[in-house]
């Protein structure tokens, strides 16, 4: 199979191309607000789609939906085409699927509580180590008793059940403090009020639906509506980290690839590294380092390269640095530090250039065929071929309705799980209570639950075994299998 041509992204002394076979070595798009990061993200998404690579990106400002329609009519685009001498420039729209955790601007995105797992939920809830330990215990009890945790009300019911029977579980599972139970319940209530309950349930997202190609073999661009989601930044960061984790677990090893299987853009990337626990940070670093062997390229988009830990930054071989401001001594220090992350170019004062770049101009360095970063160049970013103006409501709905996934994720399923089973058990116990005036007989409720849950466990055992096998590698990275 012949080698794919470089993906032209900018022009300095000559055109600069990103090599498809090096695209899964990850990348960085950085720069201050208004310097052109979003246009660069759009251009990269178009270029990957054009060679048949699916893309997943978050639309933070609500202005990326125009990727679905041909553009080229914007005056600034026409000016840049002329400046760069792009004789082969042809306006083009790209196959696009819209997603939305809230199900409003795209297909609903869901996962189950079990798939998210206690570690990521603890991160989402900002739990302390003691509270996180109790949450792990709750998941363990649910697994042992064959109680599926699918949606938020399942977890709420399970937390309540464990709290009410803490004394009975103490001997087998350890101490369950009322304070920790209360903290978890408050976090669940807060998440529910923010609309997070929409995210948990079935049908859960099938990752294969993100790895599709459209007409003409173009890679599908999956756009997550994130303008509303950004009001809950911790949910946003946790969701994207979960998605990375799922991709890592599900995809097979590929070795060296001619082009990525998927390119994943993480906009507002600093949110991922906002006070993460040490264990979680180490896991993120491992996933980023290892997921490239699964054929996935991860591109972080943020204001300053220093928003990312050095261990992550060192793994990002393809870089586009837009302008940074240097009004204060702290800003100037950040500019110097950003300049030092590039392979030097004797003919370019990188630190000075970072502050002088115009809109749509950037410092660019990509990996060569040996995987070595090229010397940094000052360059003009190529214009996108799709429409800069966002789709209106009717246009977006037309794209959504024409999707092969239309109607599938919109039909929510609520099968029997922890909430329903615990509700039935509580009703049965209430009916079997002694008549008025009699003394309530002591019951071993934990024993009853183990016996009563046998049928549920039998129904779900296939799913549970499959999940445990699938999660073997990544579970160990989290310090134990997620449930």
Buried (B, 14 or more C-beta within 10 A) or exposed (E): EEEBEBBBBBBBEEBBBBBBBBBBBBBBBBBBEEBBBBBBBBBBBBBBBBBBBBBBBBBBEEBBBBBBBBBBEBEEBEEBBEEBEBEEBEBBBBBBBBBBBBBEBBBBBBBBBBBBBBBBBBBBBEBEEEBBBBBBBBBBBBBBBBBBBBBBBBBBBBBBBBBEBBEBBEEEBEEBBEEBBEBBBEBBEEBBEBBBBBBBBBBBBEBEBBBBBBEEEBBBBBBBBBBBBBEBBBBBBBBBBBBBBBBBBBBEEBEEBEBBBBBBBBBBBBBBBEEBBEBBBBBBBBBBBBBBBBBBBBBBBBBBBBBBBEBBBEBBBBBBBBBBBBEEEEBBEBBEEBBEBBEEBEEBEBBEBBBEBEBBBBBBBBBEEEEEBBEBBBBBBBBBBBBBEBBEEEBBEEBBEEBEBEEEBEEEEEEBBBBBBBEEBBEEEEEEEEEEEEEEEEEEBBEEBBEBBEEBBEEBEEEBEEBBEEBEEBBEBBEEBBB
